[in-house]
Amino acid sequence: MASPPTIPVTNQQAAQSQPPINTPAFRTFFSRLSSSIRDGLSQRRPWTELVDRSSMARPESLTDALSRIRKNLAYFKVNYAAVVSLVLAFSLFSHPLSLLVLVGLLAGWMFLYVFRPADQPLVVFGRAFSDRETLLGLALVTVVVVFMTSVGSLLTSALMIGVAIVCLHGAFVVPDDLFMDDQEPANAGLLSFLGGSAASGRV
């Protein structure tokens, strides 16, 4: 006598208990980056206001200049950050070798530490490196590349030029009542996404 056919039973509870597929780390990273950039740019002031010559005058003293710089930094913080970024970008594009070195360094951090799954240790020449060893190695390479080569002097000079432009502009722009009435809580910063993305990469 033939046995009755077996009816397949699906374990719905086991299927539902399966963890959902996580969003790739790089997708989360770029999502946070895009959101941070949009939030930062939404706080920028009109560029016509930044170059309005009618609001410029020589400061009466060093104290007056420092006071103007402090107030203008709070008001034009996003515009000033854009100016410094443009100076850095111009300096790097003027020195393609330094730009390639920095891109390679950034790629190393992204793929060897930030985006690498925590359950997959870094293996080089048959030796597995822990997260701490990987972090220390990348930090050491970063210090050597930035401070022991021309890349460090290039970045330093570009930052100094950008800061000088910002301070010069801030000292000559006369703050008005609008500056005081428009104070807002400080934003978390354009690179706040790094903390969250690094944490997601380590999970």
GUPA-843370 format. One line per field, with one value per atom (N, C-alpha, C, O, CB): chain; atom name; residue number from 1; x negated, y, z negated. Coordinates in pm, whole numbers. Each point is the difference from the previous one (the first is absolute). Glycine has a CB too. Layout:
<atoms>
unit	(A|...)
site	(CA|...)
pos	(NUM|...)
X	(X|...)
Y	(Y|...)
Z	(Z|...)
</atoms>
This chain:
<atoms>
unit	(A|A|A|A|A|A|A|A|A|A|A|A|A|A|A|A|A|A|A|A|A|A|A|A|A|A|A|A|A|A|A|A|A|A|A|A|A|A|A|A|A|A|A|A|A|A|A|A|A|A|A|A|A|A|A|A|A|A|A|A|A|A|A|A|A|A|A|A|A|A|A|A|A|A|A|A|A|A|A|A|A|A|A|A|A|A|A|A|A|A|A|A|A|A|A|A|A|A|A|A|A|A|A|A|A|A|A|A|A|A|A|A|A|A|A|A|A|A|A|A|A|A|A|A|A|A|A|A|A|A|A|A|A|A|A|A|A|A|A|A|A|A|A|A|A|A|A|A|A|A|A|A|A|A|A|A|A|A|A|A|A|A|A|A|A|A|A|A|A|A|A|A|A|A|A|A|A|A|A|A|A|A|A|A|A|A|A|A|A|A|A|A|A|A|A|A|A|A|A|A|A|A|A|A|A|A|A|A|A|A|A|A|A|A|A|A|A|A|A|A|A|A|A|A|A|A|A|A|A|A|A|A|A|A|A|A|A|A|A|A|A|A|A|A|A|A|A|A|A|A|A|A|A|A|A|A|A|A|A|A|A|A|A|A|A|A|A|A|A|A|A|A|A|A|A|A|A|A|A|A|A|A|A|A|A|A|A|A|A|A|A|A|A|A|A|A|A|A|A|A|A|A|A|A|A|A|A|A|A|A|A|A|A|A|A|A|A|A|A|A|A|A|A|A|A|A|A|A|A|A|A|A|A|A|A|A|A|A|A|A|A|A|A|A|A|A|A|A|A|A|A|A|A|A|A|A|A|A|A|A|A|A|A|A|A|A|A|A|A|A|A|A|A|A|A|A|A|A|A|A|A|A|A|A|A|A|A|A|A|A|A|A|A|A|A|A|A|A|A|A|A|A|A|A|A|A|A|A|A|A|A|A|A|A|A|A|A|A|A|A|A|A|A|A|A|A|A|A|A|A|A|A|A|A|A|A|A|A|A|A|A|A|A|A|A|A|A|A|A|A|A|A|A|A|A|A|A|A|A|A|A|A|A|A|A|A|A|A|A|A|A|A|A|A|A|A|A|A|A|A|A|A|A|A|A|A|A|A|A|A|A|A|A|A|A|A|A|A|A|A|A|A|A|A|A|A|A|A|A|A|A|A|A|A|A|A|A|A|A|A|A|A|A|A|A|A|A|A|A|A|A|A|A|A|A|A|A|A|A|A|A|A|A|A|A|A|A|A|A|A|A|A|A|A|A|A|A|A|A|A|A|A|A|A|A|A|A|A|A|A|A|A|A|A|A|A|A|A|A|A|A|A|A|A|A|A|A|A|A|A|A|A|A|A|A|A|A|A|A|A|A|A|A|A|A|A|A|A|A|A|A|A|A|A|A|A|A|A|A|A|A|A|A|A|A|A|A|A|A|A|A|A|A|A|A|A|A|A|A|A|A|A|A|A|A|A|A|A|A|A|A|A|A|A|A|A|A|A|A|A|A|A|A|A|A|A|A|A|A|A|A|A|A|A|A|A|A|A|A|A|A|A|A|A|A|A|A|A|A|A|A|A|A|A|A|A|A|A|A|A|A|A|A|A|A|A|A|A|A|A|A|A|A|A|A|A|A|A|A|A|A|A|A|A|A|A|A|A|A|A|A|A|A|A|A|A|A|A|A|A|A|A|A|A|A|A|A|A|A|A|A|A|A|A|A|A|A|A|A|A|A|A|A|A|A|A|A|A|A|A|A|A|A|A|A|A|A|A|A|A|A|A|A|A|A|A|A|A|A|A|A|A|A|A|A|A|A|A|A|A|A|A|A|A|A|A|A|A|A|A|A|A|A|A|A|A|A|A|A|A|A|A|A|A|A|A|A|A|A|A|A|A|A|A|A|A|A|A|A|A|A|A|A|A|A|A|A|A|A|A|A|A|A|A|A|A|A|A|A|A|A|A|A|A|A|A|A|A|A|A|A|A|A|A|A|A|A|A|A|A|A|A|A|A|A|A|A|A|A|A|A|A|A|A|A|A|A|A|A|A|A|A|A|A|A|A|A|A|A|A|A|A|A|A|A|A|A|A|A|A|A|A|A|A|A|A|A|A|A|A|A|A|A|A|A|A|A|A|A|A|A|A|A|A|A|A|A|A|A|A|A|A|A|A|A|A|A|A|A|A|A|A|A|A|A|A|A|A|A|A|A|A|A|A|A|A|A|A|A|A|A|A|A|A|A|A|A|A|A|A|A|A|A|A|A|A|A|A|A|A|A|A|A|A|A|A|A|A|A|A|A|A|A|A|A)
site	(N|CA|C|O|CB|N|CA|C|O|CB|N|CA|C|O|CB|N|CA|C|O|CB|N|CA|C|O|CB|N|CA|C|O|CB|N|CA|C|O|CB|N|CA|C|O|CB|N|CA|C|O|CB|N|CA|C|O|CB|N|CA|C|O|CB|N|CA|C|O|CB|N|CA|C|O|CB|N|CA|C|O|CB|N|CA|C|O|CB|N|CA|C|O|CB|N|CA|C|O|CB|N|CA|C|O|CB|N|CA|C|O|CB|N|CA|C|O|CB|N|CA|C|O|CB|N|CA|C|O|CB|N|CA|C|O|CB|N|CA|C|O|CB|N|CA|C|O|CB|N|CA|C|O|CB|N|CA|C|O|CB|N|CA|C|O|CB|N|CA|C|O|CB|N|CA|C|O|CB|N|CA|C|O|CB|N|CA|C|O|CB|N|CA|C|O|CB|N|CA|C|O|CB|N|CA|C|O|CB|N|CA|C|O|CB|N|CA|C|O|CB|N|CA|C|O|CB|N|CA|C|O|CB|N|CA|C|O|CB|N|CA|C|O|CB|N|CA|C|O|CB|N|CA|C|O|CB|N|CA|C|O|CB|N|CA|C|O|CB|N|CA|C|O|CB|N|CA|C|O|CB|N|CA|C|O|CB|N|CA|C|O|CB|N|CA|C|O|CB|N|CA|C|O|CB|N|CA|C|O|CB|N|CA|C|O|CB|N|CA|C|O|CB|N|CA|C|O|CB|N|CA|C|O|CB|N|CA|C|O|CB|N|CA|C|O|CB|N|CA|C|O|CB|N|CA|C|O|CB|N|CA|C|O|CB|N|CA|C|O|CB|N|CA|C|O|CB|N|CA|C|O|CB|N|CA|C|O|CB|N|CA|C|O|CB|N|CA|C|O|CB|N|CA|C|O|CB|N|CA|C|O|CB|N|CA|C|O|CB|N|CA|C|O|CB|N|CA|C|O|CB|N|CA|C|O|CB|N|CA|C|O|CB|N|CA|C|O|CB|N|CA|C|O|CB|N|CA|C|O|CB|N|CA|C|O|CB|N|CA|C|O|CB|N|CA|C|O|CB|N|CA|C|O|CB|N|CA|C|O|CB|N|CA|C|O|CB|N|CA|C|O|CB|N|CA|C|O|CB|N|CA|C|O|CB|N|CA|C|O|CB|N|CA|C|O|CB|N|CA|C|O|CB|N|CA|C|O|CB|N|CA|C|O|CB|N|CA|C|O|CB|N|CA|C|O|CB|N|CA|C|O|CB|N|CA|C|O|CB|N|CA|C|O|CB|N|CA|C|O|CB|N|CA|C|O|CB|N|CA|C|O|CB|N|CA|C|O|CB|N|CA|C|O|CB|N|CA|C|O|CB|N|CA|C|O|CB|N|CA|C|O|CB|N|CA|C|O|CB|N|CA|C|O|CB|N|CA|C|O|CB|N|CA|C|O|CB|N|CA|C|O|CB|N|CA|C|O|CB|N|CA|C|O|CB|N|CA|C|O|CB|N|CA|C|O|CB|N|CA|C|O|CB|N|CA|C|O|CB|N|CA|C|O|CB|N|CA|C|O|CB|N|CA|C|O|CB|N|CA|C|O|CB|N|CA|C|O|CB|N|CA|C|O|CB|N|CA|C|O|CB|N|CA|C|O|CB|N|CA|C|O|CB|N|CA|C|O|CB|N|CA|C|O|CB|N|CA|C|O|CB|N|CA|C|O|CB|N|CA|C|O|CB|N|CA|C|O|CB|N|CA|C|O|CB|N|CA|C|O|CB|N|CA|C|O|CB|N|CA|C|O|CB|N|CA|C|O|CB|N|CA|C|O|CB|N|CA|C|O|CB|N|CA|C|O|CB|N|CA|C|O|CB|N|CA|C|O|CB|N|CA|C|O|CB|N|CA|C|O|CB|N|CA|C|O|CB|N|CA|C|O|CB|N|CA|C|O|CB|N|CA|C|O|CB|N|CA|C|O|CB|N|CA|C|O|CB|N|CA|C|O|CB|N|CA|C|O|CB|N|CA|C|O|CB|N|CA|C|O|CB|N|CA|C|O|CB|N|CA|C|O|CB|N|CA|C|O|CB|N|CA|C|O|CB|N|CA|C|O|CB|N|CA|C|O|CB|N|CA|C|O|CB|N|CA|C|O|CB|N|CA|C|O|CB|N|CA|C|O|CB|N|CA|C|O|CB|N|CA|C|O|CB|N|CA|C|O|CB|N|CA|C|O|CB|N|CA|C|O|CB|N|CA|C|O|CB|N|CA|C|O|CB|N|CA|C|O|CB|N|CA|C|O|CB|N|CA|C|O|CB|N|CA|C|O|CB|N|CA|C|O|CB|N|CA|C|O|CB|N|CA|C|O|CB|N|CA|C|O|CB|N|CA|C|O|CB|N|CA|C|O|CB|N|CA|C|O|CB|N|CA|C|O|CB|N|CA|C|O|CB|N|CA|C|O|CB|N|CA|C|O|CB|N|CA|C|O|CB|N|CA|C|O|CB|N|CA|C|O|CB|N|CA|C|O|CB|N|CA|C|O|CB|N|CA|C|O|CB|N|CA|C|O|CB|N|CA|C|O|CB|N|CA|C|O|CB|N|CA|C|O|CB|N|CA|C|O|CB|N|CA|C|O|CB|N|CA|C|O|CB|N|CA|C|O|CB|N|CA|C|O|CB|N|CA|C|O|CB|N|CA|C|O|CB|N|CA|C|O|CB|N|CA|C|O|CB)
pos	(1|1|1|1|1|2|2|2|2|2|3|3|3|3|3|4|4|4|4|4|5|5|5|5|5|6|6|6|6|6|7|7|7|7|7|8|8|8|8|8|9|9|9|9|9|10|10|10|10|10|11|11|11|11|11|12|12|12|12|12|13|13|13|13|13|14|14|14|14|14|15|15|15|15|15|16|16|16|16|16|17|17|17|17|17|18|18|18|18|18|19|19|19|19|19|20|20|20|20|20|21|21|21|21|21|22|22|22|22|22|23|23|23|23|23|24|24|24|24|24|25|25|25|25|25|26|26|26|26|26|27|27|27|27|27|28|28|28|28|28|29|29|29|29|29|30|30|30|30|30|31|31|31|31|31|32|32|32|32|32|33|33|33|33|33|34|34|34|34|34|35|35|35|35|35|36|36|36|36|36|37|37|37|37|37|38|38|38|38|38|39|39|39|39|39|40|40|40|40|40|41|41|41|41|41|42|42|42|42|42|43|43|43|43|43|44|44|44|44|44|45|45|45|45|45|46|46|46|46|46|47|47|47|47|47|48|48|48|48|48|49|49|49|49|49|50|50|50|50|50|51|51|51|51|51|52|52|52|52|52|53|53|53|53|53|54|54|54|54|54|55|55|55|55|55|56|56|56|56|56|57|57|57|57|57|58|58|58|58|58|59|59|59|59|59|60|60|60|60|60|61|61|61|61|61|62|62|62|62|62|63|63|63|63|63|64|64|64|64|64|65|65|65|65|65|66|66|66|66|66|67|67|67|67|67|68|68|68|68|68|69|69|69|69|69|70|70|70|70|70|71|71|71|71|71|72|72|72|72|72|73|73|73|73|73|74|74|74|74|74|75|75|75|75|75|76|76|76|76|76|77|77|77|77|77|78|78|78|78|78|79|79|79|79|79|80|80|80|80|80|81|81|81|81|81|82|82|82|82|82|83|83|83|83|83|84|84|84|84|84|85|85|85|85|85|86|86|86|86|86|87|87|87|87|87|88|88|88|88|88|89|89|89|89|89|90|90|90|90|90|91|91|91|91|91|92|92|92|92|92|93|93|93|93|93|94|94|94|94|94|95|95|95|95|95|96|96|96|96|96|97|97|97|97|97|98|98|98|98|98|99|99|99|99|99|100|100|100|100|100|101|101|101|101|101|102|102|102|102|102|103|103|103|103|103|104|104|104|104|104|105|105|105|105|105|106|106|106|106|106|107|107|107|107|107|108|108|108|108|108|109|109|109|109|109|110|110|110|110|110|111|111|111|111|111|112|112|112|112|112|113|113|113|113|113|114|114|114|114|114|115|115|115|115|115|116|116|116|116|116|117|117|117|117|117|118|118|118|118|118|119|119|119|119|119|120|120|120|120|120|121|121|121|121|121|122|122|122|122|122|123|123|123|123|123|124|124|124|124|124|125|125|125|125|125|126|126|126|126|126|127|127|127|127|127|128|128|128|128|128|129|129|129|129|129|130|130|130|130|130|131|131|131|131|131|132|132|132|132|132|133|133|133|133|133|134|134|134|134|134|135|135|135|135|135|136|136|136|136|136|137|137|137|137|137|138|138|138|138|138|139|139|139|139|139|140|140|140|140|140|141|141|141|141|141|142|142|142|142|142|143|143|143|143|143|144|144|144|144|144|145|145|145|145|145|146|146|146|146|146|147|147|147|147|147|148|148|148|148|148|149|149|149|149|149|150|150|150|150|150|151|151|151|151|151|152|152|152|152|152|153|153|153|153|153|154|154|154|154|154|155|155|155|155|155|156|156|156|156|156|157|157|157|157|157|158|158|158|158|158|159|159|159|159|159|160|160|160|160|160|161|161|161|161|161|162|162|162|162|162|163|163|163|163|163|164|164|164|164|164|165|165|165|165|165|166|166|166|166|166|167|167|167|167|167|168|168|168|168|168|169|169|169|169|169|170|170|170|170|170|171|171|171|171|171|172|172|172|172|172|173|173|173|173|173|174|174|174|174|174|175|175|175|175|175|176|176|176|176|176|177|177|177|177|177|178|178|178|178|178|179|179|179|179|179|180|180|180|180|180|181|181|181|181|181|182|182|182|182|182|183|183|183|183|183|184|184|184|184|184|185|185|185|185|185|186|186|186|186|186|187|187|187|187|187|188|188|188|188|188|189|189|189|189|189|190|190|190|190|190|191|191|191|191|191|192|192|192|192|192|193|193|193|193|193|194|194|194|194|194|195|195|195|195|195|196|196|196|196|196|197|197|197|197|197|198|198|198|198|198|199|199|199|199|199|200|200|200|200|200|201|201|201|201|201|202|202|202|202|202|203|203|203|203|203)
X	(-85|85|-88|-88|272|-159|-86|29|115|-122|-99|15|56|-29|-161|270|57|-109|-104|313|-187|-103|-24|92|-27|-190|-38|29|-41|-137|248|34|-109|-22|271|-318|-106|60|101|-242|75|45|-106|-118|251|-92|-92|-1|105|-65|-156|-12|-3|-105|-20|246|9|-71|-58|274|-212|-66|-150|-63|242|-237|-144|-34|-103|86|107|-26|8|-79|168|9|14|-112|-30|274|-307|-106|-131|-95|206|-119|-124|-24|92|-62|-151|-27|7|-43|-100|195|7|-139|-95|317|-231|-128|-36|77|-36|-157|-42|-36|-49|-34|106|-41|-152|-63|272|-270|-146|-55|62|-52|-129|-59|-26|20|-123|59|-30|126|-5|-192|312|125|42|45|24|-85|30|-94|42|41|-209|-100|38|3|-180|206|32|136|21|-159|229|128|-21|59|59|-201|-30|-76|24|-29|-87|-76|92|-9|-190|287|92|91|25|-33|59|89|-74|55|78|-258|-77|-32|6|-104|65|-31|124|-8|-169|292|123|35|39|42|-95|30|-95|41|45|-214|-96|25|-3|-161|190|23|129|13|-138|220|124|-22|85|41|-240|-30|-91|-37|64|-62|-90|73|122|-250|49|53|-12|-83|21|141|-13|-140|-56|301|-302|-136|-6|-104|60|154|2|-16|-59|206|-96|-17|-144|-50|287|-303|-140|-92|-99|145|-15|-87|61|-40|-49|184|62|-100|-33|262|-276|-102|54|-76|-36|243|57|-8|11|141|-172|-10|-144|-24|240|-312|-141|-58|30|-51|-63|-69|-121|-2|217|-316|-121|31|67|-211|95|23|-77|-109|145|22|-61|-118|-91|311|-220|-108|-9|84|-52|-134|-15|116|48|-297|292|115|125|77|-177|121|115|-9|101|-82|-139|-18|29|67|-239|123|24|148|53|-282|296|144|77|93|-119|-13|67|-23|93|-121|-95|-31|85|54|-289|246|78|146|59|-215|215|141|21|97|-66|-122|15|-23|62|-136|-14|-19|129|34|-276|313|127|106|86|-142|52|104|-28|90|-48|-168|-38|-72|-80|65|40|-81|2|-104|152|67|8|-71|-71|289|-200|-68|-151|-74|273|-245|-144|-55|-110|135|51|-45|-11|-91|200|-17|-6|-122|-64|314|-283|-117|-128|-85|205|-134|-119|-6|-108|114|108|3|-43|-70|252|-139|-40|-150|-64|290|-282|-145|-74|-98|131|14|-62|13|-97|149|66|20|-90|-59|295|-247|-86|-146|-71|230|-203|-139|-25|-104|97|103|-19|4|-80|183|-11|6|-121|-35|285|-314|-123|-120|-104|196|-77|-107|61|35|-160|137|69|-60|73|-15|-191|-62|49|32|-233|205|50|146|42|-206|241|141|15|83|-26|-138|6|-39|59|-111|-49|-42|113|26|-263|304|110|119|64|-138|103|109|-31|87|-31|-181|-39|8|41|-189|109|8|145|32|-244|299|142|60|80|-64|-53|51|-45|76|-78|-121|-48|84|36|-263|258|85|139|55|-184|185|137|12|89|-54|-124|15|-69|36|-19|-116|-70|56|-25|-177|276|50|149|76|-303|271|139|98|99|-180|56|94|-26|83|-61|-132|-32|87|8|-245|305|82|-84|-116|270|-96|-74|-36|-98|215|-39|-28|-101|-26|255|-285|-101|-129|-17|196|-271|-125|-84|9|-6|-83|-90|-115|-68|129|-83|-105|-99|36|123|-286|-108|-114|-54|122|-107|-109|25|-92|-68|285|33|18|27|-147|105|15|126|25|-275|331|124|-28|-68|205|-83|-17|134|104|-294|185|120|40|-74|12|181|46|-96|-28|264|-286|-91|-130|-51|151|-154|-123|22|-86|11|190|31|10|-52|172|-52|16|-135|-27|254|-312|-132|-85|-72|86|-6|-76|43|-83|52|162|50|-35|-34|220|-178|-36|-147|-36|215|-265|-143|-29|-78|28|113|-19|49|-63|87|88|54|-96|-23|254|-288|-96|-122|-47|126|-130|-119|30|-79|-1|196|34|24|-47|146|-25|41|-114|-21|254|-306|-97|-144|-87|240|-181|-137|-20|-109|91|118|-12|47|37|-2|-38|44|151|49|-242|266|145|35|91|-62|-102|27|-23|83|-146|-48|-27|101|37|-280|288|101|132|60|-170|154|125|-12|93|-43|-165|-19|4|66|-202|64|-1|138|40|-280|313|134|94|80|-118|30|83|-33|89|-72|-146|-40|53|46|-251|198|54|151|52|-236|254|144|39|92|-73|-89|29|-32|73|-121|-60|-34|108|36|-280|297|109|123|63|-150|120|117|-18|91|-47|-161|-24|-1|53|-185|74|-4|142|35|-263|307|138|79|73|-83|-5|73|-36|84|-69|-140|-43|54|15|-220|234|42|152|50|-269|293|146|58|-30|30|82|59|125|95|-185|92|121|112|-24|-117|264|115|94|-33|12|139|94|49|40|29|-73|44|-85|49|32|-212|-89|41|-4|-181|226|33|137|20|-161|234|135|10|99|-10|-190|8|-89|-39|91|-84|-85|78|115|-246|69|62|-94|-120|249|-75|-87|-99|31|151|-301|-105|40|53|-228|147|34|-104|-111|223|-75|-91|-122|-100|293|-188|-115|23|77|-224|78|18|-55|44|-55|-83|-60|54|-62|-142|323|57|37|14|70|-68|36|-109|26|116|-267|-111|15|-26|-120|188|15|100|-26|-33|176|103|-40|28|139|-233|-39|-109|0|62|-156|-105|60|-41|-125|267|65|74|-6|28|46|72|-96|33|150|-302|-97|-58|-42|-10|49|-56|100|-39|-115|286|102|-3|78|66)
Y	(-119|119|124|14|-137|213|120|97|21|-49|87|98|129|36|-139|175|127|102|1|-46|130|100|97|38|-57|58|92|143|44|-202|229|139|90|-1|-51|129|87|108|62|-105|64|101|108|-29|-142|293|114|56|34|19|-43|56|151|61|-265|264|145|75|107|-139|-26|68|8|102|-181|-33|2|96|68|-303|241|91|144|84|-253|197|137|41|119|-142|-78|33|32|45|-189|120|31|149|76|-278|247|144|59|-64|32|153|64|32|17|77|-87|33|144|92|-257|183|134|85|-52|-41|220|93|2|8|132|-146|5|123|106|-231|109|109|122|114|-281|145|115|77|122|-243|50|70|87|113|-300|134|79|119|110|-315|182|107|115|116|-284|137|106|64|117|-235|42|59|102|109|-321|179|95|120|113|-301|164|109|97|121|-272|96|85|79|118|-281|98|69|110|109|-319|184|101|120|114|-295|154|111|85|123|-263|75|76|84|116|-294|119|76|118|108|-318|188|109|112|118|-282|126|102|78|113|-256|83|72|117|88|-300|213|108|108|94|-258|152|99|133|5|-189|291|134|34|-59|131|20|40|52|79|-22|-101|42|149|63|-292|285|146|76|108|-142|-24|62|-11|87|-140|-53|-20|102|41|-284|286|92|140|79|-272|224|132|104|2|-105|189|99|108|64|-109|67|105|-36|89|-28|-189|-41|-14|-50|-67|162|-14|132|105|-293|182|118|-46|-110|244|-48|-34|-6|89|19|-211|-6|110|39|-286|297|110|-45|79|32|-236|-50|-152|-62|252|-247|-146|-68|-105|131|33|-56|0|-96|174|32|9|-104|-62|306|-265|-99|-141|-79|226|-179|-133|-22|-110|112|103|-11|-23|-81|231|-79|-21|-142|-65|309|-291|-135|-103|-92|164|-56|-96|-1|-107|142|82|7|-49|-70|262|-154|-42|-150|-62|289|-285|-144|-74|-101|132|21|-64|18|-87|127|71|30|-64|-56|271|-208|-51|-134|-32|267|-314|-121|-96|-56|79|-42|-91|59|-71|-20|220|65|-3|-26|175|-123|-4|-141|-18|211|-294|-138|-32|-72|6|119|-21|68|-54|38|136|72|-78|-16|235|-266|-77|-129|-41|138|-162|-122|27|-81|-8|201|35|25|-40|139|-34|23|-133|-20|242|-314|-132|-76|-61|56|11|-71|57|-76|29|179|62|-41|-28|222|-197|-39|-145|-32|197|-253|-142|-25|-77|19|124|-20|63|-39|37|97|57|-92|18|209|-326|-97|-140|-60|222|-215|-129|-116|-88|169|-82|-110|-3|-106|121|102|6|-41|-66|248|-145|-39|-151|-59|278|-283|-145|-69|-101|124|31|-58|7|-98|164|48|15|-89|-57|291|-246|-88|-145|-73|231|-199|-135|-23|-107|102|106|-10|-12|-81|214|-51|-6|-135|-57|306|-299|-131|-110|-93|172|-70|-98|-1|-107|136|89|9|-56|-72|274|-169|-42|-152|-60|278|-280|-141|-93|-117|184|-17|-85|13|-87|107|87|17|33|-70|147|29|46|-99|-36|272|-281|-85|-149|-82|262|-217|-142|-60|56|-15|-155|-65|-39|-41|-44|96|-27|-148|-33|225|-281|-143|-49|-120|91|118|-37|75|113|-157|-18|69|26|-72|-36|211|34|-100|-21|266|-306|-101|52|29|-219|201|46|-99|-22|265|-303|-99|-115|-47|229|-225|-113|31|-90|-42|258|38|83|95|-99|-33|72|112|-21|-188|326|117|35|0|87|-58|39|142|71|-226|196|136|103|102|-184|55|95|12|110|-165|-58|4|71|76|-289|189|69|150|77|-280|244|142|66|109|-155|-19|56|8|97|-190|-9|2|112|70|-314|262|108|137|92|-241|162|127|32|115|-149|-67|21|39|92|-258|98|34|142|74|-316|280|135|105|101|-192|69|96|13|111|-167|-57|3|73|83|-298|185|61|149|79|-295|256|140|87|110|-186|28|87|-23|83|-80|-111|-27|19|-29|-131|208|24|141|76|-321|279|133|18|113|-105|-117|11|82|82|-304|199|75|148|81|-281|239|142|63|116|-159|-34|52|27|105|-231|30|18|114|79|-321|250|107|137|91|-247|172|130|36|116|-152|-63|28|40|93|-255|94|36|139|76|-317|274|133|108|105|-204|76|98|15|111|-168|-56|6|71|81|-291|180|67|149|82|-296|249|142|75|112|-172|-1|63|19|106|-210|2|8|108|80|-323|247|101|141|93|-262|185|132|48|115|-166|-37|37|28|98|-238|53|19|126|59|-301|287|122|125|103|-222|114|120|9|105|-109|-103|5|46|-58|-127|289|56|-80|-2|234|-297|-73|98|111|-299|148|83|-80|-110|239|-73|-66|-133|-87|311|-241|-126|-115|-111|232|-93|-105|-49|-120|218|-6|-36|-67|-87|277|-152|-56|-136|-71|303|-268|-122|-110|-90|229|-134|-101|-130|0|175|-286|-131|-94|26|14|-148|-100|-55|-19|-39|32|-51|-136|-86|212|-143|-125|-105|33|91|-252|-108|-4|-60|-68|192|6|-81|-96|128|8|-67|-142|-80|302|-258|-133|-86|-101|198|-58|-80|-139|-91|299|-225|-131|-102|-120|233|-68|-94|-93|-120|287|-109|-82|-111|-116|312|-162|-100|-104|-118|288|-127|-94|-94|-118|287|-115|-87|-103|-116|302|-144|-93|-108|-117|298|-145|-99|-96|-117|281|-117|-87|-101|-108|289|-149|-90|-102|-99|279|-158|-94|-125|-93|283)
Z	(0|0|0|-84|-39|219|12|-113|-39|289|-302|-108|56|114|-242|48|48|28|-67|-64|230|34|-115|-74|315|-253|-107|42|108|-187|-4|29|-58|-121|120|85|-54|-88|32|172|-316|-96|-8|-23|-109|149|-8|-140|-55|297|-300|-135|11|16|-100|75|18|-110|22|94|-238|-112|22|-28|-125|206|26|111|-3|-73|179|111|-44|44|113|-247|-45|-93|-14|38|-91|-94|68|-65|-99|297|71|-1|30|115|-177|-3|139|96|-296|215|131|52|-76|18|187|62|-32|26|160|-243|-40|121|101|-318|206|105|5|-105|74|148|8|-68|-1|214|-272|-77|87|-44|-108|276|84|35|16|77|-80|30|-118|18|135|-275|-119|-11|-37|-78|148|-7|92|-42|-13|180|95|-28|31|139|-229|-39|-111|4|60|-163|-107|54|-42|-123|257|59|74|-18|38|62|76|-92|23|164|-292|-94|-74|-20|-6|-16|-72|88|-45|-97|269|92|24|1|108|-89|20|-122|13|143|-276|-122|-16|-41|-65|140|-13|100|-36|-46|207|103|-23|45|115|-231|-28|-95|-10|47|-108|-93|60|-70|-115|309|59|19|14|102|-115|24|149|69|-304|284|141|30|-77|83|104|35|30|-18|108|-43|22|-131|-3|202|-306|-131|-47|-72|16|96|-40|64|-61|33|150|74|10|85|45|-216|1|-51|-118|82|124|-36|-91|-72|288|-215|-86|-148|-85|271|-217|-141|-47|-109|136|55|-36|-44|57|105|-263|-51|-79|-54|44|4|-74|-149|-52|231|-249|-145|-72|41|-24|-125|-74|-84|-27|23|-38|-84|15|66|-231|103|3|-72|44|-34|-119|-73|86|1|-216|287|90|111|36|-87|104|106|-51|68|39|-227|-56|-29|20|-119|53|-26|129|4|-203|305|130|51|48|4|-64|48|-73|61|-7|-186|-79|44|17|-210|211|40|144|29|-187|246|139|19|86|-17|-151|6|-36|61|-119|-42|-39|108|18|-258|311|99|136|63|-182|163|133|-9|89|-7|-185|-22|119|35|-277|305|114|122|71|-158|110|113|-18|95|-63|-154|-26|17|53|-212|116|20|148|42|-258|296|145|61|90|-83|-57|51|-30|88|-119|-92|-37|82|43|-276|254|81|144|60|-207|202|136|10|97|-59|-140|0|-6|72|-185|28|-9|133|46|-292|306|127|109|77|-143|72|101|-20|97|-81|-142|-28|40|56|-244|158|32|150|52|-271|289|146|69|112|-125|-53|55|-20|63|-105|-47|-27|12|-101|-54|276|21|-79|-44|270|-244|-74|-144|-53|202|-213|-137|-7|-95|44|152|3|10|-68|176|-23|13|-130|-37|281|-313|-128|-101|-70|117|-56|-96|36|-88|46|171|43|-36|-47|235|-167|-37|-150|-45|242|-275|-145|-46|-87|67|78|-34|39|-75|104|88|43|-95|-28|266|-288|-97|-126|-50|142|-144|-120|28|-83|8|190|30|11|-59|176|-40|32|-100|-9|247|-311|-97|-141|-83|224|-168|-137|-6|-67|4|132|-14|61|-64|68|119|71|-21|40|127|-227|-17|-109|-110|185|-48|-103|-121|14|164|-297|-123|-13|-67|-40|170|-12|103|7|-96|168|99|-30|44|129|-246|-33|124|99|-324|217|110|3|-100|82|134|16|102|114|-173|18|88|-11|-108|81|140|6|-99|-66|134|-76|-85|-147|-79|239|-199|-141|-17|74|-106|-68|-29|-99|-100|144|-17|-87|-65|66|80|-275|-73|37|68|-257|142|27|-58|62|-61|-122|-64|78|20|-242|267|78|134|46|-156|172|126|-21|80|1|-188|-30|-27|51|-144|14|-30|127|20|-253|317|124|93|58|-80|38|85|-58|74|1|-207|-63|22|27|-199|160|21|144|25|-205|275|141|28|75|-12|-124|19|-51|67|-87|-99|-56|90|26|-258|280|86|131|45|-146|162|129|-14|82|-8|-179|-14|-51|51|-92|-59|-66|44|-29|-163|262|41|150|52|-240|259|143|32|-89|138|80|42|-13|7|148|-174|-15|-123|3|111|-223|-123|17|-43|-85|190|20|96|-17|-25|141|93|-72|18|170|-269|-74|-100|-17|46|-96|-99|65|-50|-88|249|68|54|-8|67|-5|51|-112|16|170|-300|-114|-52|-35|-25|55|-47|93|-46|-58|235|95|-18|-1|165|-177|-20|-128|0|128|-237|-128|9|-56|-67|192|16|77|-36|31|111|76|-88|2|210|-290|-88|-105|-24|62|-101|-104|58|-61|-68|247|63|33|-26|120|-38|31|-128|-8|217|-310|-123|-74|-68|52|30|-69|67|-66|-7|202|72|19|39|77|-143|11|-133|-105|279|-169|-122|-36|78|-23|-170|-40|-32|-48|-43|118|-34|-88|-44|260|-243|-90|54|-77|-2|211|57|-49|-22|223|-220|-45|-138|-27|163|-223|-136|-9|-85|5|166|-6|66|-17|15|78|79|-55|75|123|-327|-59|-12|-44|-81|162|-7|-73|-6|221|-271|-63|100|118|-280|114|89|55|-70|-58|256|66|-35|-40|228|-174|-35|90|-37|-47|202|89|126|1|-197|303|128|-1|82|29|-200|0|-113|-34|137|-164|-107|47|-81|-24|236|54|-21|6|161|-190|-9|-120|9|102|-225|-119|21|-34|-104|194|22|102|-17|-43|167|104|-48|34|138|-253|-54|-93|0|20|-102|-91|76|-38|-130|276|80|68|19|17|0|63|-97|42|114|-288|-98|-49|-62|-4|92|-48|86|-23|-62)
</atoms>
